[in-house]
């Protein structure tokens, strides 16, 4: 049994839609509705956020609120690193997906000499940079940050010097850049990548297990193959964006996409991945109760979180 710590990150400054900062509270309410003492039983740390920046100018259009995202990435990296070095397993309940750049940075900060694999369960590829982004929202850029990827080949935008400087700092948090390589990355259920991202995915032959493959071969087989693909890695981090779920059940998130996972498939997938001794961290992101009805998204998220935790407790 592994000791674990829940880390709450109520940050949504990297998102284009408001409300993801309320996700962890919605999950707590779902736990109460299920009569669960989950959040009473386990250690919990909350990282201070920079959501006050939402009331100010978003700054450069190609990297909105990037100074605040940098602050959050540094804070998350520090807390995740500290948790791991304390021999605890970090389970993060975060707002928008830009937070994951901090999580990956924290793992590498704790273990700078180890190779980290990433399982990215998400409808989106999140590999834009300020040079390619159509929205300027940093939650579409966390993997580019940790891959040290500008994608100049697909350049569409001309960020100002301040943005370029912040972007450089983001990529170099923990003084390690890149933090992962393309061969250390596996997508599951990714089905929405824009042309600059598609260019990188094809160029670097990035592994993706689409939803259709999960349906044909089963969750167990795909989970085993994903772990096998990352067998060269010393550690594995699992990032779960709730928009990996099908749009019919993921209304409580900012960017739902059709043809996603069922809640059962997602729960089984995460539970199987978490049985690997190499998995060192789990993160859940983008639950947005302001877009939901009757807290259904958070209820599904809590059940998946419970499956993940039970796999840890029972390994």
C-alpha positions as CSV (number, residue, x, y, z in Angstrom):
1,X,0.0,0.0,0.0
2,X,1.3,3.4,-0.9
3,X,0.8,6.5,1.2
4,X,-0.8,9.3,-0.9
5,X,-1.6,12.9,-0.6
6,X,-4.4,14.8,-2.4
7,X,-3.2,18.1,-3.9
8,X,-5.9,20.6,-4.8
9,X,-5.1,23.2,-7.5
10,X,-8.1,25.5,-8.0
11,X,-6.5,27.3,-10.9
12,X,-8.3,28.1,-14.2
13,X,-6.3,31.0,-15.6
14,X,-5.1,28.8,-18.5
15,X,-8.6,28.1,-19.7
16,X,-10.9,30.0,-22.1
17,X,-14.1,29.1,-20.2
18,X,-14.6,30.0,-16.6
19,X,-15.5,27.6,-13.8
20,X,-12.8,24.8,-13.7
21,X,-11.4,26.2,-10.4
22,X,-14.6,24.9,-8.8
23,X,-14.0,21.3,-10.0
24,X,-12.4,19.9,-6.9
25,X,-15.2,21.3,-4.7
26,X,-17.8,19.7,-7.1
27,X,-15.9,16.4,-6.7
28,X,-16.1,16.8,-2.9
29,X,-19.8,17.4,-3.1
30,X,-20.2,14.3,-5.2
31,X,-18.3,12.3,-2.6
32,X,-20.7,13.6,0.1
33,X,-23.7,12.7,-2.1
34,X,-22.3,9.2,-2.3
35,X,-21.9,9.1,1.5
36,X,-18.1,8.7,1.1
37,X,-15.6,9.9,3.7
38,X,-12.9,10.0,1.0
39,X,-11.9,13.6,1.7
40,X,-11.9,13.1,5.5
41,X,-9.7,10.0,5.4
42,X,-6.8,11.3,3.2
43,X,-4.2,14.0,3.6
44,X,-4.9,17.1,1.6
45,X,-2.9,20.1,0.5
46,X,-4.2,23.1,-1.4
47,X,-1.9,25.2,-3.5
48,X,-2.6,29.0,-3.6
49,X,-3.9,30.1,-7.0
50,X,-3.7,33.3,-9.1
51,X,-7.3,33.5,-10.2
52,X,-7.4,37.2,-9.3
53,X,-5.7,37.7,-12.7
54,X,-9.1,36.8,-14.3
55,X,-10.2,40.3,-13.3
56,X,-7.3,41.9,-15.1
57,X,-6.2,42.1,-18.7
58,X,-5.3,38.8,-20.2
59,X,-2.1,40.2,-21.6
60,X,-0.7,38.9,-24.9
61,X,-3.3,37.3,-27.1
62,X,-1.0,34.4,-27.9
63,X,-0.4,33.4,-24.3
64,X,-3.1,34.7,-22.0
65,X,-2.1,35.3,-18.3
66,X,1.2,33.5,-19.0
67,X,2.9,35.2,-16.0
68,X,0.3,33.7,-13.7
69,X,0.6,30.3,-15.3
70,X,4.3,30.5,-14.7
71,X,3.7,31.2,-11.0
72,X,1.3,28.3,-10.8
73,X,3.6,25.9,-12.6
74,X,6.4,26.8,-10.2
75,X,4.2,26.3,-7.1
76,X,2.8,23.0,-8.3
77,X,6.3,21.7,-9.2
78,X,7.5,22.6,-5.7
79,X,4.6,20.8,-4.0
80,X,4.7,17.7,-6.2
81,X,8.5,17.4,-5.8
82,X,8.2,17.8,-2.0
83,X,5.4,15.2,-1.8
84,X,7.4,12.6,-3.9
85,X,10.5,13.1,-1.8
86,X,8.4,12.6,1.3
87,X,7.6,9.1,-0.1
88,X,4.0,10.1,-0.7
89,X,2.0,9.5,-4.0
90,X,0.5,12.8,-5.3
91,X,-3.0,12.7,-6.5
92,X,-3.8,16.1,-8.1
93,X,-7.3,17.6,-8.5
94,X,-6.6,20.5,-10.7
95,X,-8.6,23.1,-12.6
96,X,-7.4,23.6,-16.2
97,X,-4.8,21.4,-17.9
98,X,-2.0,24.0,-17.9
99,X,-1.4,22.8,-14.3
100,X,0.0,19.5,-15.6
101,X,3.1,21.3,-16.8
102,X,3.8,22.0,-13.2
103,X,3.1,18.4,-12.2
104,X,5.5,17.0,-14.8
105,X,8.1,19.6,-13.7
106,X,7.7,18.6,-10.1
107,X,8.3,14.9,-10.9
108,X,11.4,15.7,-12.8
109,X,12.6,18.1,-10.1
110,X,12.3,15.3,-7.6
111,X,14.0,12.7,-9.9
112,X,16.1,14.7,-12.4
113,X,18.1,11.6,-13.5
114,X,15.1,9.3,-14.2
115,X,13.2,9.0,-17.4
116,X,9.5,10.0,-17.1
117,X,6.7,8.5,-19.2
118,X,3.4,10.3,-19.6
119,X,0.0,8.8,-20.3
120,X,-2.2,11.7,-21.5
121,X,-5.9,10.6,-21.4
122,X,-7.5,13.5,-23.2
123,X,-9.7,14.4,-26.2
124,X,-7.1,17.1,-27.2
125,X,-3.3,16.9,-27.9
126,X,-2.4,20.0,-25.9
127,X,0.7,20.6,-27.9
128,X,0.3,24.2,-29.1
129,X,2.8,27.0,-28.4
130,X,2.4,30.8,-28.5
131,X,3.6,30.5,-32.1
132,X,0.7,28.2,-33.2
133,X,-2.2,28.7,-30.8
134,X,-5.5,29.8,-32.3
135,X,-6.9,30.8,-28.8
136,X,-4.0,31.9,-26.7
137,X,-5.2,29.7,-23.8
138,X,-2.3,28.0,-22.0
139,X,-4.4,24.9,-21.2
140,X,-3.7,23.9,-24.8
141,X,0.1,24.1,-24.3
142,X,1.2,22.0,-21.3
143,X,2.9,19.2,-23.4
144,X,4.7,21.8,-25.6
145,X,6.0,23.3,-22.4
146,X,7.5,20.0,-21.1
147,X,8.7,18.9,-24.6
148,X,10.4,22.3,-25.1
149,X,8.4,22.6,-28.3
150,X,7.9,25.9,-30.2
151,X,6.8,24.3,-33.5
152,X,8.3,27.1,-35.6
153,X,7.7,25.0,-38.7
154,X,4.0,25.7,-38.2
155,X,4.3,29.3,-37.0
156,X,1.2,31.4,-37.4
157,X,1.6,34.0,-34.7
158,X,4.2,36.5,-33.7
159,X,4.3,36.8,-29.9
160,X,5.9,39.9,-28.3
161,X,9.2,39.7,-26.5
162,X,7.6,39.6,-23.0
163,X,5.6,36.5,-24.0
164,X,8.7,34.9,-25.5
165,X,10.6,35.5,-22.3
166,X,7.9,34.0,-20.1
167,X,7.5,31.0,-22.5
168,X,11.3,30.3,-22.1
169,X,10.9,30.5,-18.3
170,X,8.0,28.1,-18.4
171,X,9.9,25.6,-20.4
172,X,12.8,25.8,-18.0
173,X,11.0,25.4,-14.7
174,X,13.1,23.1,-12.4
175,X,16.1,23.9,-14.7
176,X,15.4,20.8,-16.9
177,X,14.4,21.2,-20.5
178,X,13.0,19.2,-22.2
179,X,11.4,17.3,-19.3
180,X,10.1,14.5,-21.6
181,X,10.7,13.4,-25.2
182,X,8.1,12.4,-27.8
183,X,8.9,8.7,-27.3
184,X,8.0,9.1,-23.6
185,X,4.4,10.2,-24.4
186,X,1.3,8.1,-25.0
187,X,-2.2,9.5,-25.8
188,X,-5.4,7.7,-25.0
189,X,-8.7,8.7,-26.5
190,X,-7.2,11.8,-28.2
191,X,-9.4,12.8,-31.2
192,X,-9.1,16.6,-31.6
193,X,-5.8,17.9,-32.8
194,X,-5.5,21.1,-35.0
195,X,-3.2,21.2,-38.0
196,X,0.0,22.5,-36.3
197,X,-0.4,19.8,-33.6
198,X,-1.1,17.1,-36.3
199,X,2.1,18.1,-37.9
200,X,4.1,17.4,-34.7
201,X,2.2,14.2,-34.0
202,X,2.9,12.8,-37.4
203,X,6.5,14.1,-37.6
204,X,7.4,12.6,-34.2
205,X,5.3,9.4,-34.7
206,X,3.5,10.0,-31.3
207,X,1.6,7.0,-30.0
208,X,-2.2,7.3,-29.7
209,X,-4.7,4.7,-28.7
210,X,-8.0,6.1,-30.1
211,X,-11.4,5.3,-28.6
212,X,-12.2,2.9,-31.5
213,X,-9.1,0.8,-30.6
214,X,-10.3,0.6,-27.0
215,X,-13.7,-0.6,-28.2
216,X,-12.2,-3.2,-30.5
217,X,-9.4,-4.6,-28.3
218,X,-10.7,-3.7,-24.8
219,X,-9.5,-1.5,-22.0
220,X,-7.2,-4.1,-20.4
221,X,-5.3,-4.7,-23.7
222,X,-4.8,-1.0,-24.4
223,X,-3.7,-0.3,-20.8
224,X,-1.1,-3.1,-21.0
225,X,0.1,-1.9,-24.4
226,X,0.4,1.7,-23.2
227,X,2.5,0.6,-20.2
228,X,4.6,-1.7,-22.4
229,X,5.2,1.2,-24.9
230,X,6.6,3.2,-21.9
231,X,8.6,0.3,-20.6
232,X,11.9,2.2,-21.2
233,X,10.8,4.8,-18.7
234,X,11.7,4.7,-15.0
235,X,8.5,6.5,-13.8
236,X,5.0,7.1,-15.3
237,X,2.6,10.0,-14.8
238,X,-1.1,9.6,-15.7
239,X,-3.0,12.7,-16.6
240,X,-6.8,12.4,-16.9
241,X,-8.8,15.2,-18.6
242,X,-12.5,14.6,-18.1
243,X,-13.1,15.6,-21.8
244,X,-11.7,12.2,-22.7
245,X,-15.2,11.0,-21.8
246,X,-17.8,11.2,-24.5
247,X,-19.5,14.5,-25.1
248,X,-22.8,12.9,-24.1
249,X,-21.6,12.5,-20.5
250,X,-18.9,15.2,-20.3
251,X,-21.1,18.3,-20.5
252,X,-19.5,19.6,-17.3
253,X,-16.2,20.5,-19.0
254,X,-15.1,23.4,-21.2
255,X,-14.3,21.5,-24.4
256,X,-16.4,18.3,-24.8
257,X,-15.7,16.2,-27.9
258,X,-17.9,13.3,-29.4
259,X,-16.7,9.7,-29.7
260,X,-15.0,9.5,-26.3
261,X,-14.8,7.0,-23.5
262,X,-17.7,5.8,-21.4
263,X,-17.4,6.4,-17.6
264,X,-17.0,2.7,-17.1
265,X,-14.2,2.4,-19.7
266,X,-12.4,5.4,-18.2
267,X,-12.7,3.9,-14.7
268,X,-11.4,0.5,-15.8
269,X,-8.6,2.1,-17.8
270,X,-7.3,4.3,-15.0
271,X,-7.6,1.4,-12.4
272,X,-5.5,-0.8,-14.7
273,X,-2.9,1.8,-15.3
274,X,-2.5,2.6,-11.6
275,X,-1.6,-1.0,-10.8
276,X,1.8,-0.4,-12.5
277,X,4.6,0.1,-9.9
278,X,6.1,2.7,-12.2
279,X,3.1,5.0,-11.9
280,X,4.2,7.8,-9.5
281,X,1.5,10.4,-9.9
282,X,-2.2,10.8,-11.0
283,X,-3.9,14.1,-12.0
284,X,-7.5,14.8,-12.9
285,X,-8.4,18.1,-14.6
286,X,-11.1,20.3,-16.3
287,X,-14.2,19.4,-14.2
288,X,-16.4,22.5,-14.6
289,X,-19.6,22.4,-12.6
290,X,-20.9,25.7,-14.0
291,X,-21.5,23.9,-17.3
292,X,-23.0,20.9,-15.8
293,X,-26.5,19.6,-14.7
294,X,-27.0,18.0,-11.3
295,X,-23.2,17.7,-10.8
296,X,-23.1,14.6,-13.1
297,X,-19.6,15.3,-14.4
298,X,-18.2,15.5,-10.9
299,X,-20.0,12.3,-9.9
300,X,-18.4,10.5,-12.8
301,X,-15.0,12.0,-12.0
302,X,-15.3,11.0,-8.3
303,X,-16.0,7.4,-9.2
304,X,-13.0,7.3,-11.6
305,X,-10.9,9.0,-8.8
306,X,-12.1,6.3,-6.4
307,X,-11.1,3.5,-8.9
308,X,-7.6,5.1,-9.2
309,X,-7.1,5.4,-5.4
310,X,-8.4,1.8,-4.7
311,X,-5.8,0.5,-7.2
312,X,-3.1,2.3,-5.2
313,X,-4.4,1.1,-1.9
314,X,-4.8,-2.5,-3.0
315,X,-1.5,-2.9,-5.0
